């Protein structure tokens, strides 16, 4: 069978995309930076989902060998339409959902994996069978079911995307004791890759010409490589909870006094006992939520006291760490400063020097 130039270009572009997908899966499976590999499920919470998601692109392979067959091209378009929103949603939920300790997504999303698997397997089998099973009346209802599933997957993606965007908009370092506790910069960069992947995939699926498919597959291959580069290093320091807006925080923002003087002093004593006496600041991932739970007070009230008395949770905890370093220097003058900084709970040495400059020492 003679292939046209356009057929060959389409076949090569798809082969590149499948190869790039397999490469991402293989690297994510086999490469994890030390010492983070010892706790891979913590530092790389979505690594298993990434491997499975990218390996699933092997199902698109029929069109590599049968670029002139209508069934193979239709199978590819159907997979692009369904797989992109489904796996993009799963990847966002698997990583950021676990970071934020949000697990309500698991049952509904995993339940949708079954019809997706049935549709993908059926289309793949038909792609290898001679004839045009995916055309005509069968094609109409088969793609109708695929379209309904795709819209359900798109809804899941929108929820996942909104979860990450809302968290970014509400993020404040005053809720964490180290800037790395929530991967804000990583989230703001990576969030657009699945969104762009979804847009490109759906444009390809709806237009469906081999020229558009070829160009789109090459773009998706580049996105795969960009994503791989972004996920090689861990960007996670601490599991955190999505912060809820509380009445005390609202009062604080409006300038109204949130607590009586007696209540503030009570909270202040509990906070100082927890942070200073029990040396909770030595935990490099100590959060405002942790402090509120250990002190036994509402997180909004604790935040109000932190801002009123100490200039914020971040400033207070890291000042305690700074003075702990000074104490260790007297006790262990021979020890390297970097080692003492780590022992005091600083997640980054730059934070130590920033606090030192702020204190004028």
One Martini backbone bead per residue (centre of mass of N, CA, C, O) as a GRO file, in nm:
protein
  361
    1UNK     BB    1   0.096   0.037   0.023
    2UNK     BB    2   0.049   0.369  -0.044
    3UNK     BB    3   0.186   0.658   0.087
    4UNK     BB    4   0.154   0.963   0.171
    5UNK     BB    5   0.298   1.233   0.298
    6UNK     BB    6   0.072   1.280   0.508
    7UNK     BB    7   0.070   0.996   0.625
    8UNK     BB    8   0.365   0.991   0.722
    9UNK     BB    9   0.351   1.236   0.906
   10UNK     BB   10   0.131   1.125   1.089
   11UNK     BB   11   0.280   0.867   1.179
   12UNK     BB   12   0.530   1.009   1.301
   13UNK     BB   13   0.387   1.195   1.504
   14UNK     BB   14   0.257   0.964   1.665
   15UNK     BB   15   0.519   0.816   1.736
   16UNK     BB   16   0.638   1.050   1.897
   17UNK     BB   17   0.415   1.068   2.108
   18UNK     BB   18   0.431   0.780   2.218
   19UNK     BB   19   0.734   0.789   2.290
   20UNK     BB   20   0.713   1.028   2.488
   21UNK     BB   21   0.517   0.887   2.682
   22UNK     BB   22   0.698   0.645   2.753
   23UNK     BB   23   0.931   0.813   2.862
   24UNK     BB   24   0.783   0.944   3.096
   25UNK     BB   25   0.705   0.678   3.235
   26UNK     BB   26   0.995   0.563   3.269
   27UNK     BB   27   1.123   0.797   3.428
   28UNK     BB   28   0.913   0.805   3.659
   29UNK     BB   29   0.971   0.512   3.748
   30UNK     BB   30   1.310   0.525   3.765
   31UNK     BB   31   1.314   0.842   3.860
   32UNK     BB   32   1.445   0.940   4.187
   33UNK     BB   33   1.549   1.148   4.401
   34UNK     BB   34   1.784   1.188   4.627
   35UNK     BB   35   1.614   1.098   4.923
   36UNK     BB   36   1.309   1.083   4.803
   37UNK     BB   37   1.276   0.778   4.723
   38UNK     BB   38   1.202   0.675   5.017
   39UNK     BB   39   0.933   0.888   4.968
   40UNK     BB   40   0.764   0.881   4.695
   41UNK     BB   41   0.458   0.916   4.783
   42UNK     BB   42   0.517   1.204   4.897
   43UNK     BB   43   0.705   1.364   4.683
   44UNK     BB   44   0.540   1.172   4.451
   45UNK     BB   45   0.207   1.140   4.453
   46UNK     BB   46   0.168   1.095   4.108
   47UNK     BB   47   0.353   0.871   3.978
   48UNK     BB   48   0.158   0.637   3.908
   49UNK     BB   49  -0.039   0.801   3.732
   50UNK     BB   50   0.167   0.891   3.523
   51UNK     BB   51   0.243   0.616   3.418
   52UNK     BB   52  -0.042   0.524   3.332
   53UNK     BB   53  -0.126   0.761   3.150
   54UNK     BB   54   0.114   0.742   2.941
   55UNK     BB   55   0.081   0.440   2.865
   56UNK     BB   56  -0.210   0.468   2.739
   57UNK     BB   57  -0.103   0.592   2.458
   58UNK     BB   58  -0.057   0.316   2.315
   59UNK     BB   59  -0.356   0.295   2.202
   60UNK     BB   60  -0.272   0.490   1.946
   61UNK     BB   61  -0.097   0.301   1.749
   62UNK     BB   62  -0.264   0.204   1.497
   63UNK     BB   63  -0.217   0.472   1.320
   64UNK     BB   64   0.081   0.418   1.257
   65UNK     BB   65   0.012   0.153   1.067
   66UNK     BB   66  -0.297   0.291   0.982
   67UNK     BB   67  -0.328   0.590   0.830
   68UNK     BB   68  -0.568   0.504   0.608
   69UNK     BB   69  -0.761   0.421   0.829
   70UNK     BB   70  -1.057   0.521   0.957
   71UNK     BB   71  -1.067   0.373   1.231
   72UNK     BB   72  -0.792   0.469   1.342
   73UNK     BB   73  -0.859   0.774   1.337
   74UNK     BB   74  -1.115   0.761   1.511
   75UNK     BB   75  -0.981   0.637   1.760
   76UNK     BB   76  -0.791   0.872   1.812
   77UNK     BB   77  -1.008   1.094   1.849
   78UNK     BB   78  -1.153   0.960   2.086
   79UNK     BB   79  -0.911   0.954   2.281
   80UNK     BB   80  -0.857   1.255   2.285
   81UNK     BB   81  -1.139   1.337   2.394
   82UNK     BB   82  -1.119   1.157   2.664
   83UNK     BB   83  -0.822   1.141   2.789
   84UNK     BB   84  -0.742   1.431   2.849
   85UNK     BB   85  -0.950   1.512   3.075
   86UNK     BB   86  -0.913   1.266   3.254
   87UNK     BB   87  -0.597   1.271   3.311
   88UNK     BB   88  -0.575   1.567   3.395
   89UNK     BB   89  -0.758   1.539   3.641
   90UNK     BB   90  -0.605   1.309   3.786
   91UNK     BB   91  -0.335   1.457   3.817
   92UNK     BB   92  -0.433   1.696   3.987
   93UNK     BB   93  -0.562   1.533   4.212
   94UNK     BB   94  -0.317   1.350   4.291
   95UNK     BB   95  -0.143   1.588   4.380
   96UNK     BB   96  -0.312   1.833   4.507
   97UNK     BB   97  -0.515   1.669   4.668
   98UNK     BB   98  -0.297   1.545   4.860
   99UNK     BB   99  -0.169   1.804   4.963
  100UNK     BB  100  -0.474   1.906   5.063
  101UNK     BB  101  -0.649   1.666   5.165
  102UNK     BB  102  -0.829   1.574   4.904
  103UNK     BB  103  -1.063   1.277   4.854
  104UNK     BB  104  -1.356   1.310   4.714
  105UNK     BB  105  -1.267   1.238   4.407
  106UNK     BB  106  -1.208   0.931   4.378
  107UNK     BB  107  -1.475   0.777   4.327
  108UNK     BB  108  -1.591   0.931   4.077
  109UNK     BB  109  -1.336   0.911   3.898
  110UNK     BB  110  -1.289   0.599   3.913
  111UNK     BB  111  -1.569   0.525   3.798
  112UNK     BB  112  -1.497   0.649   3.506
  113UNK     BB  113  -1.277   0.438   3.421
  114UNK     BB  114  -1.452   0.210   3.310
  115UNK     BB  115  -1.591   0.336   3.057
  116UNK     BB  116  -1.328   0.425   2.935
  117UNK     BB  117  -1.202   0.142   2.899
  118UNK     BB  118  -1.423   0.025   2.717
  119UNK     BB  119  -1.406   0.232   2.486
  120UNK     BB  120  -1.102   0.205   2.423
  121UNK     BB  121  -1.097  -0.102   2.367
  122UNK     BB  122  -1.308  -0.111   2.142
  123UNK     BB  123  -1.172   0.087   1.943
  124UNK     BB  124  -0.904  -0.074   1.919
  125UNK     BB  125  -1.016  -0.332   1.800
  126UNK     BB  126  -1.153  -0.201   1.547
  127UNK     BB  127  -0.887  -0.080   1.425
  128UNK     BB  128  -0.781  -0.390   1.344
  129UNK     BB  129  -1.038  -0.433   1.187
  130UNK     BB  130  -1.165  -0.493   0.906
  131UNK     BB  131  -1.313  -0.202   0.802
  132UNK     BB  132  -1.613   0.016   0.923
  133UNK     BB  133  -1.719   0.018   1.237
  134UNK     BB  134  -1.687   0.350   1.296
  135UNK     BB  135  -1.920   0.375   1.099
  136UNK     BB  136  -2.211   0.512   1.086
  137UNK     BB  137  -2.436   0.425   1.319
  138UNK     BB  138  -2.230   0.328   1.524
  139UNK     BB  139  -2.071   0.591   1.533
  140UNK     BB  140  -2.289   0.773   1.649
  141UNK     BB  141  -2.335   0.627   1.930
  142UNK     BB  142  -2.042   0.593   2.013
  143UNK     BB  143  -1.973   0.904   2.009
  144UNK     BB  144  -2.194   0.989   2.202
  145UNK     BB  145  -2.082   0.845   2.447
  146UNK     BB  146  -1.803   0.980   2.433
  147UNK     BB  147  -1.913   1.271   2.469
  148UNK     BB  148  -2.036   1.237   2.749
  149UNK     BB  149  -1.776   1.149   2.887
  150UNK     BB  150  -1.611   1.400   2.815
  151UNK     BB  151  -1.788   1.598   2.980
  152UNK     BB  152  -1.736   1.460   3.251
  153UNK     BB  153  -1.427   1.498   3.240
  154UNK     BB  154  -1.435   1.805   3.216
  155UNK     BB  155  -1.565   1.856   3.490
  156UNK     BB  156  -1.334   1.738   3.652
  157UNK     BB  157  -1.120   1.935   3.551
  158UNK     BB  158  -1.250   2.196   3.650
  159UNK     BB  159  -1.240   2.123   3.948
  160UNK     BB  160  -0.932   2.083   3.965
  161UNK     BB  161  -0.847   2.360   3.859
  162UNK     BB  162  -1.001   2.527   4.073
  163UNK     BB  163  -0.855   2.419   4.320
  164UNK     BB  164  -0.575   2.536   4.248
  165UNK     BB  165  -0.648   2.834   4.198
  166UNK     BB  166  -0.769   2.890   4.479
  167UNK     BB  167  -0.515   2.825   4.638
  168UNK     BB  168  -0.335   3.040   4.510
  169UNK     BB  169  -0.517   3.288   4.597
  170UNK     BB  170  -0.491   3.193   4.925
  171UNK     BB  171  -0.204   3.217   4.952
  172UNK     BB  172   0.018   3.224   5.248
  173UNK     BB  173   0.307   3.233   5.435
  174UNK     BB  174   0.154   3.268   5.717
  175UNK     BB  175   0.064   2.945   5.717
  176UNK     BB  176   0.374   2.898   5.699
  177UNK     BB  177   0.723   2.830   5.797
  178UNK     BB  178   0.775   2.761   5.489
  179UNK     BB  179   0.778   2.833   5.154
  180UNK     BB  180   0.779   2.510   5.060
  181UNK     BB  181   0.507   2.379   5.169
  182UNK     BB  182   0.386   2.520   4.912
  183UNK     BB  183   0.385   2.478   4.556
  184UNK     BB  184   0.336   2.761   4.409
  185UNK     BB  185   0.523   2.787   4.162
  186UNK     BB  186   0.465   2.511   4.045
  187UNK     BB  187   0.158   2.544   4.014
  188UNK     BB  188   0.165   2.802   3.827
  189UNK     BB  189   0.315   2.643   3.595
  190UNK     BB  190   0.167   2.352   3.562
  191UNK     BB  191  -0.144   2.419   3.517
  192UNK     BB  192  -0.116   2.485   3.194
  193UNK     BB  193  -0.054   2.212   3.064
  194UNK     BB  194  -0.327   2.057   3.082
  195UNK     BB  195  -0.492   2.282   2.948
  196UNK     BB  196  -0.340   2.276   2.676
  197UNK     BB  197  -0.381   1.977   2.618
  198UNK     BB  198  -0.688   1.991   2.596
  199UNK     BB  199  -0.718   2.195   2.369
  200UNK     BB  200  -0.552   2.048   2.153
  201UNK     BB  201  -0.707   1.778   2.154
  202UNK     BB  202  -0.990   1.895   2.075
  203UNK     BB  203  -0.913   2.024   1.812
  204UNK     BB  204  -0.820   1.764   1.677
  205UNK     BB  205  -1.084   1.596   1.713
  206UNK     BB  206  -1.280   1.797   1.556
  207UNK     BB  207  -1.130   1.829   1.290
  208UNK     BB  208  -0.937   1.557   1.190
  209UNK     BB  209  -0.708   1.620   1.025
  210UNK     BB  210  -0.389   1.526   0.945
  211UNK     BB  211  -0.255   1.800   0.978
  212UNK     BB  212  -0.363   1.866   1.261
  213UNK     BB  213  -0.273   1.607   1.400
  214UNK     BB  214   0.029   1.638   1.349
  215UNK     BB  215   0.072   1.910   1.490
  216UNK     BB  216  -0.058   1.836   1.765
  217UNK     BB  217   0.130   1.595   1.840
  218UNK     BB  218   0.388   1.767   1.856
  219UNK     BB  219   0.290   1.953   2.079
  220UNK     BB  220   0.238   1.725   2.288
  221UNK     BB  221   0.532   1.629   2.298
  222UNK     BB  222   0.645   1.887   2.417
  223UNK     BB  223   0.469   1.883   2.674
  224UNK     BB  224   0.585   1.621   2.783
  225UNK     BB  225   0.875   1.727   2.824
  226UNK     BB  226   0.807   1.964   3.007
  227UNK     BB  227   0.678   1.795   3.228
  228UNK     BB  228   0.920   1.617   3.291
  229UNK     BB  229   1.105   1.845   3.388
  230UNK     BB  230   0.906   1.945   3.620
  231UNK     BB  231   0.894   1.637   3.779
  232UNK     BB  232   1.179   1.542   3.870
  233UNK     BB  233   1.148   1.728   4.104
  234UNK     BB  234   1.064   1.802   4.410
  235UNK     BB  235   0.779   2.030   4.538
  236UNK     BB  236   0.756   1.898   4.829
  237UNK     BB  237   0.725   1.947   5.198
  238UNK     BB  238   0.402   1.955   5.271
  239UNK     BB  239   0.118   1.868   5.398
  240UNK     BB  240  -0.189   2.035   5.331
  241UNK     BB  241  -0.463   2.241   5.401
  242UNK     BB  242  -0.742   2.375   5.318
  243UNK     BB  243  -0.832   2.688   5.376
  244UNK     BB  244  -1.062   2.842   5.581
  245UNK     BB  245  -1.302   3.071   5.613
  246UNK     BB  246  -1.321   3.292   5.886
  247UNK     BB  247  -1.449   3.513   6.105
  248UNK     BB  248  -1.184   3.628   6.216
  249UNK     BB  249  -1.058   3.702   5.943
  250UNK     BB  250  -1.278   3.900   5.857
  251UNK     BB  251  -1.242   4.099   6.090
  252UNK     BB  252  -0.948   4.163   6.034
  253UNK     BB  253  -0.989   4.282   5.747
  254UNK     BB  254  -1.203   4.510   5.861
  255UNK     BB  255  -1.068   4.606   6.156
  256UNK     BB  256  -1.186   4.433   6.368
  257UNK     BB  257  -1.204   4.305   6.670
  258UNK     BB  258  -1.173   3.956   6.741
  259UNK     BB  259  -1.061   3.997   7.042
  260UNK     BB  260  -1.006   3.991   7.350
  261UNK     BB  261  -0.757   4.050   7.569
  262UNK     BB  262  -0.784   3.786   7.731
  263UNK     BB  263  -0.790   3.595   7.486
  264UNK     BB  264  -0.517   3.671   7.369
  265UNK     BB  265  -0.347   3.588   7.617
  266UNK     BB  266  -0.429   3.293   7.613
  267UNK     BB  267  -0.323   3.228   7.332
  268UNK     BB  268  -0.033   3.328   7.375
  269UNK     BB  269   0.046   3.119   7.587
  270UNK     BB  270  -0.008   2.868   7.416
  271UNK     BB  271   0.185   2.937   7.186
  272UNK     BB  272   0.450   2.963   7.351
  273UNK     BB  273   0.447   2.682   7.465
  274UNK     BB  274   0.455   2.534   7.195
  275UNK     BB  275   0.697   2.680   7.051
  276UNK     BB  276   0.910   2.733   7.289
  277UNK     BB  277   0.892   2.501   7.504
  278UNK     BB  278   0.841   2.259   7.277
  279UNK     BB  279   0.984   2.324   7.004
  280UNK     BB  280   0.809   2.326   6.727
  281UNK     BB  281   1.012   2.477   6.525
  282UNK     BB  282   1.190   2.218   6.452
  283UNK     BB  283   0.975   2.177   6.250
  284UNK     BB  284   0.997   2.238   5.908
  285UNK     BB  285   0.654   2.178   5.879
  286UNK     BB  286   0.529   2.394   6.041
  287UNK     BB  287   0.197   2.500   6.097
  288UNK     BB  288  -0.080   2.678   6.165
  289UNK     BB  289  -0.258   2.432   6.202
  290UNK     BB  290  -0.080   2.292   6.409
  291UNK     BB  291  -0.090   2.513   6.622
  292UNK     BB  292  -0.397   2.521   6.664
  293UNK     BB  293  -0.426   2.225   6.754
  294UNK     BB  294  -0.219   2.232   6.996
  295UNK     BB  295  -0.355   2.487   7.138
  296UNK     BB  296  -0.687   2.483   7.097
  297UNK     BB  297  -0.756   2.682   6.850
  298UNK     BB  298  -0.860   2.883   6.630
  299UNK     BB  299  -0.703   2.966   6.343
  300UNK     BB  300  -0.796   3.263   6.320
  301UNK     BB  301  -0.707   3.349   6.607
  302UNK     BB  302  -0.409   3.276   6.581
  303UNK     BB  303  -0.353   3.459   6.342
  304UNK     BB  304  -0.426   3.723   6.483
  305UNK     BB  305  -0.209   3.705   6.704
  306UNK     BB  306   0.035   3.685   6.520
  307UNK     BB  307  -0.008   3.961   6.376
  308UNK     BB  308  -0.024   4.141   6.635
  309UNK     BB  309   0.247   4.033   6.804
  310UNK     BB  310   0.463   3.916   6.546
  311UNK     BB  311   0.398   3.963   6.231
  312UNK     BB  312   0.350   3.659   6.215
  313UNK     BB  313   0.411   3.329   6.182
  314UNK     BB  314   0.667   3.325   6.013
  315UNK     BB  315   0.832   3.527   6.182
  316UNK     BB  316   0.817   3.386   6.459
  317UNK     BB  317   0.931   3.102   6.397
  318UNK     BB  318   1.204   3.207   6.260
  319UNK     BB  319   1.308   3.353   6.509
  320UNK     BB  320   1.330   3.104   6.685
  321UNK     BB  321   1.532   2.965   6.499
  322UNK     BB  322   1.751   3.177   6.511
  323UNK     BB  323   1.803   3.158   6.823
  324UNK     BB  324   1.876   2.859   6.812
  325UNK     BB  325   2.132   2.893   6.651
  326UNK     BB  326   2.276   3.070   6.858
  327UNK     BB  327   2.275   2.855   7.077
  328UNK     BB  328   2.434   2.636   6.916
  329UNK     BB  329   2.696   2.805   6.877
  330UNK     BB  330   2.770   2.795   7.180
  331UNK     BB  331   2.765   2.476   7.209
  332UNK     BB  332   2.880   2.447   6.881
  333UNK     BB  333   3.143   2.604   6.743
  334UNK     BB  334   3.241   2.367   6.533
  335UNK     BB  335   2.994   2.388   6.376
  336UNK     BB  336   2.831   2.427   6.104
  337UNK     BB  337   2.597   2.651   6.012
  338UNK     BB  338   2.426   2.476   5.821
  339UNK     BB  339   2.364   2.255   6.029
  340UNK     BB  340   2.218   2.441   6.236
  341UNK     BB  341   1.995   2.536   6.050
  342UNK     BB  342   1.868   2.258   6.010
  343UNK     BB  343   1.822   2.193   6.317
  344UNK     BB  344   1.618   2.453   6.354
  345UNK     BB  345   1.404   2.421   6.085
  346UNK     BB  346   1.506   2.514   5.826
  347UNK     BB  347   1.422   2.485   5.486
  348UNK     BB  348   1.603   2.748   5.427
  349UNK     BB  349   1.885   2.942   5.433
  350UNK     BB  350   1.761   3.205   5.325
  351UNK     BB  351   1.574   3.249   5.569
  352UNK     BB  352   1.788   3.300   5.781
  353UNK     BB  353   1.919   3.553   5.641
  354UNK     BB  354   1.659   3.717   5.632
  355UNK     BB  355   1.617   3.733   5.940
  356UNK     BB  356   1.888   3.862   6.008
  357UNK     BB  357   1.838   4.121   5.850
  358UNK     BB  358   1.576   4.202   5.998
  359UNK     BB  359   1.735   4.212   6.288
  360UNK     BB  360   2.031   4.338   6.242
  361UNK     BB  361   2.280   4.090   6.257
   0.00000   0.00000   0.00000
